[in-house]
Amino acid sequence: MRKNYVSNSTESSRMFKSDFLEAFSKVHYSVPLFIFIPVIVYFSWKALGPGEMAWYTFVGVVFAGLFFWTFTEYFMHRFVFHFTPRGKVMERIHFIFHGVHHDYPNDAKRLVMPPSVSIPLATAFYFLFTVFLSEYYVAAFFSGFMAGYLFYDMSHYALHHANFKSGFWKKLKRHHMQHHYSDASKGYGVSSDIWDRVFDSNEGRAPRSN
C-alpha cells in the first residue's frame, strides 16, 4: 500500500458525494453486536436443539469455526484489503474498502464493517460452508466463525480507541499500530498475530503505544 496522508482525527471524512451512499459507509461500533449476536444464538440453538449435537461436539466445531475465522481475517486483510490497485477505478474501490482506514485510522464511524458489507459477506460464507458441511455442523461452525468476526470488529475498535493495562491487549495494540504507522506490509492480523507468525509477516520490534 502506498504511503498516504494519515490523520489522527476521530471525525469522519466524506467518501461519497451522495448523502445516501455516505450514510451506508458509516456505522456505530455497536451495530454488529445487535445484528450478529442473534445470528450466533440462533445457529447455536439450531445445532444443539433440532440438531441434537452433543455439547462436546458443538464446542469442538465452534472452536473450529473460530480458528477458521482467524485465517479468514488474515487472508482477507492481506490479499483483499491490501491488493495493489491498477487504474483510477481500482484505486477508488481500494480506497473505499480499506485505503480510507489507513488515511483516517481513528475515524470512529469506520472501524467496524458496515452492514452493507458484513451481511452479504456473512451470507456468502454461510453458503460456502454448506458445500463442505452438513446442516447442523454448518450451524455450529458458522456460530464460531461469526463469534470470531465479532471479536475482530470489537477488538479493532478498541485497539484504536482504548488504553489498555493488560499485557495481552497492549501487545495486540502495538502489533496493529505498527501496521498503521510503521509498515503496512506487516501485521495483517488484528484480533491475533497467529498467522503473521506462520507466514512471517510480523515486524521484529514494534513501536511503543499507550
Secondary structure, DSSP 8 states (H G I E B T S, - for coil): ---------SS-----SSHHHHHHT---TTHHHHHHHHHHHHHHHHHHTTT---HHHHHHHHHHHHHHHHHHHHHIIIIITT----SHHHHHHHIIIIIHHHHSTT-TTSSS--HHHHHHHHHHHHHHHHHHS-HHHHHHHHHHHHHHHHHHHHHHHHHHH----SHHHHHHHHHHHHHHHT-TTS---SS--HHHHHTT---SS-----
